[in-house]
Amino acid sequence: MNPKRYARICQMMAMRQSDLTICLEEVHKPHNVSAVIRTADAVGIHQIHTVWPNEQLRTQLSAAAGSNSWVSVKTHTTIEQAVQQFKSNGMQVLATHLSDKAIDFRQIDYTKPTCIIMGQEKKGISKQAIALADQDIIIPMAGMVQSLNVSVASALILYEAQRQRQLAGMYQREESSLSKEEEQKLLFEGGYPVLAAVSRRKGLEQPLIDQQGQIIASESWWAAMQATTAPSKRK
């Protein structure tokens, strides 16, 4: 990895907002999942959450969820399980839902630890999610339609969160708030994508990336990386 690439990844990690996330509740269209993950990366979100109770659906969408190596995706089988984790981390949980108690999404203080739950494309957010959330939020609309595409709505809300956090200086950190393990994963997979893919395929341990962006690994690790498996001979 060249010094410019290493510096760029370090800069990105320093701006990551580890206490801001989004939860996709049964969002089932791959292009929407990919679009939300792309926006999450753009505003500095390190990890998003998904609720996919159906195993077949999880399999179908895993490729879309894994298309961006910069944002990790954690899957939950129930919304209750997901919200429990958010609240245990001290997050305010917001539900995008049109109700009598819903407020304009711009009235929320996003400098607080926050999770935004986005509902499924057709049915919207579930009753369970609404009951568990701390606050319903809406995107005011002056036209005849009452909802936006889930990826568009996510982008509007996340960029408002980014705006508030930028004004509060939350993107101006010199050091990352991520764990060392998370930093090393991003440095290896982002700085050495081809080697990372081979390492995963061979089931090898992740090597250390030093402060110059170089791989520190044993001779046996390099040997395993370079080894090829000879094709078996037919009898």
N, C-alpha and C positions, 0 to 999 in steps of 0.2 A: 504494500500500500504506500503510495507516495505521500509526502508531507502535506500537500494541499488537501488530499482526500481525508487524511487523518484529522486535520484541523477542522474540516467541515463537519465530520461526524461528531467530533467533540463539541463543537458549537451547537449542533442540533440537540445533543443530549443535555446540554446545559439549559436549553429552553424547554425541555419536556415538562409538561404539567402533570405530575403523577397523581394529583388529587382532583383531576377533571376527567370525566369519562362519559361515554354514552352506552346505552343498553338497547339493543335491537330485539324486541319481543316478537319472535316468530316472523320476522321479515324474511320472505322466502324467494325473492327474485335476485339471482346472482349479481345482476348489474347494479341493483340498489345497494347490496352489501358492499360491493367493490367501491362504489362511489362514496359511501359513508366512510369507509376505511381511508380512502384517499383524502377526504376532507379532514378526518381526524389527524392524519399525519401532518397536513398543512397547518393546522392550528396548534400543533405541539402535543397532541395526546399520545401517550405511550401505550395504553392498553384500552381496548373496548370490550364490551361484554355482549353476548348473544344468548337468547333463550330459544333453544330448539329441542322440544321434548321428543320429537319424532326422529328415531335413529336414521331412517332413510333420508330425511331432510337434512340432517347433519352431514351425512356423507355427500349429498349432492352439493351442498354449499361450502364444504371444506376447502375446495379449490379457490373459490371466490374469496373466502376469508383469509386464505394464506397467500393471496396474490401480492400483498404488500409486506415485505420483510421488515419494514421499519415499525409497524404497529402489531403488537401481539393481540390475539383474540382469545378470550376465555369463554367457554361455553357452559351454560347452566341448563339443567333439565326442567327447572320450574322457576317462575318469576319470584316465588317466595324465597327460594334459595339465593337468587341473585340479590334481591333487596336486603336480605339479612346481611350479606357481605358488605354492601354499600354502607348500611347504617352502622355496622361494627367498625367501619373505617371513618366514622364521623361525617359522612356525606349527607347533604340535603338531597332528597330524591324528588325529582320533578317529573310529572306525567304530562305529556302533550295530549290534552283532552279538552274538548269544548264542554264546559259545564258552568253552572251558576257561580261557582267559586273560582273559576279560572281567571288568571290575570295575564296581562300583556307580558310576553316573554322578556321584554326589555326592562321590566320592573324588578327582575330578580337580581340579587347580588351574586354574581358568578365568581367573585374572588374567594368565596367560601368553597370548601370541598364540595363538589357537585357531581351528581349523576343525572343525566337526562334519559328518560325512557321513551323510545319511539315505538309506536305500535305497528302491527301488521298492515300490509298494503290495503287489503280489502276490508277487514273487520275493525282495524284500528287497535287501540290499546285495550287490554282485557280488564274485566271488572276487578280481578285480583290485584292487578297493578295499580288501578285507580285507588283502591282501598288502602294499599300499602304506601302510596306516595305521600309526601309531605305537602305538595302543592301542585295543582293543575295549572298548566300554562297554555296560552294560545298565541298564534300568529294572526294579528288582526287582518281581515280581508275585506276589501270594498266591493268586490265583484259578486257574482252569483254562486261561484263554487265555494265550498266550505273547508276545503283541505288542499294541501299541496302534496306533491310527490314526497315520499319519506326522505329521500336523499337531499332534495331541495330544502325541506323544512329543517333537516339536521344541519345543513350548511348555514342557514340563516341564524339558528340559535347558537351554534358553535362559534361563529364569527363575532356575535355579540359578546360571548364569553371571552373570546380572545381580546376584543377591544377593551373590555373592562380590566382584564388582567394586564394588558400592556400599559394602560394608564396607571395602574397600581405598581408598575415596575416588576411584575412577576416573571417577565421574560428576560430580565437583565441580570441573570445569575452568572457568576464566573465558574461555578461548579455544578455538576448534575445532582439532581435529587434522586436519581435512580440508584438501585443497589449495584454493587460492584459486579455481581453476577449478570445483571441486566446490561450493564455497560459493556462487559466483555462479549456478551452474545451479539450486541449490535455492532461492535467493532469487528468481530470475526465475520459475521454473516454479511455485513454491509461493506466491509473493506476487502474481503476475500470470498465473494459469492461462489466462485467455481470450487475453491478448496472446501468451503463450508458444505456444499452440496455433496462432494465426494466423501467428506468426513461423516456426514449424516448417513449416507448410503452404506458406509462400511461400519457404522456403529462405533466410531472412535470418540474418545473424550475430546472436548473442546480445548484447544491450546490457549495459552496465555498470550495476550497482545500487550506489548510493553508501551512505554510512554513515547516512543518514537513511531508507534504503529506497526511494529514488526512482530512476527510470530516467534514465540519462544516455545519450543517443543523438543522432546527427546528424539534421539536417533531412531528409536523403535517406532515412534509416531510417524516420522517421515518415511520410514521404510514401509510401514503399513499403507500409507497414502500412495506410495509409488508401486506397490505390489499389484500384479494383475493375476486373475484366476484363469488358469489354463482350461480350455474347454475339455469336458470329459470325453474319453474315447468310447465309441460305441463298440459293443461286443458282438 
